[in-house]
Amino acid sequence: MQIIYSAKASNELSDFPAQIQVRISQKMSLYSQQPNPIKFAKPISGTELFRFRIGDYRVLFKVSNNIIFVVTIKKRDKAYLNLD
């Protein structure tokens, strides 16, 4: 699967320390190479979004046509506030 980051998600990722950026990028690459990356994700109730847990961070995304579209990347305690 291909990964596409929204402008918001790209900005959020670039604001994290370099070590966290690398960890999230590597994990997302690993997930995208899996035959069914959704099996590693949990759905977010009341939305069409899923989430990957990467340490203390949550990557919220949608899946469509073999594309993982990353909507936002946040620390765990902020990840589920104000979902658009």
C-alpha positions in Angstrom: 0.0 0.0 0.0 1.0 3.5 -0.6 1.2 6.1 2.2 0.0 9.7 1.7 0.3 12.2 4.5 -2.1 15.1 4.8 -0.4 18.6 5.1 -1.5 18.6 8.7 0.0 15.2 9.4 3.3 16.2 7.7 3.5 19.3 9.8 2.8 17.4 13.0 5.4 14.8 12.1 8.0 17.4 11.4 7.4 19.0 14.8 8.4 15.8 16.6 12.0 15.1 17.7 14.0 13.4 15.0 14.1 10.0 16.8 10.3 9.9 17.0 10.0 11.0 13.3 12.2 8.1 12.3 10.4 5.6 14.5 7.0 6.6 13.1 8.2 6.6 9.5 9.8 3.2 9.8 6.7 1.7 11.4 4.4 3.2 8.8 6.7 1.7 6.1 6.5 -1.7 7.8 2.7 -1.5 8.0 2.4 -0.4 4.3 4.4 -3.5 3.2 2.0 -5.9 4.9 -0.7 -7.7 2.8 -3.4 -6.4 5.1 -2.1 -3.5 7.3 -5.6 -3.0 8.7 -5.2 -6.1 10.9 -2.7 -4.1 12.9 -5.0 -1.1 13.3 -8.0 -0.4 15.4 -11.1 1.4 14.2 -12.1 4.7 15.8 -15.8 4.5 16.6 -18.1 7.0 15.1 -15.6 7.8 12.2 -14.2 6.2 9.1 -10.8 6.4 10.6 -8.4 3.8 11.9 -5.4 4.2 14.2 -2.0 2.7 14.5 -0.3 2.8 17.9 3.3 3.6 17.7 4.6 4.0 21.3 3.0 7.1 22.9 1.8 8.3 19.5 -1.3 7.6 17.4 -1.4 7.7 13.6 -5.0 8.3 12.5 -5.7 7.3 8.9 -8.3 6.3 6.3 -7.8 3.5 3.7 -9.0 3.8 0.1 -7.9 2.2 -3.1 -4.7 0.7 -1.7 -3.7 4.0 -0.1 -3.2 4.7 3.6 -4.1 8.4 3.9 -2.7 9.7 7.2 -5.0 12.4 8.6 -3.2 13.3 11.8 -0.3 12.2 14.1 -0.6 13.0 17.8 0.5 12.0 21.2 -1.8 9.5 22.8 -3.5 12.0 25.2 -4.3 14.4 22.4 -5.1 12.0 19.6 -8.8 11.7 20.0 -9.7 15.3 20.7 -11.5 17.3 18.0 -11.6 14.7 15.3 -12.6 16.3 12.1 
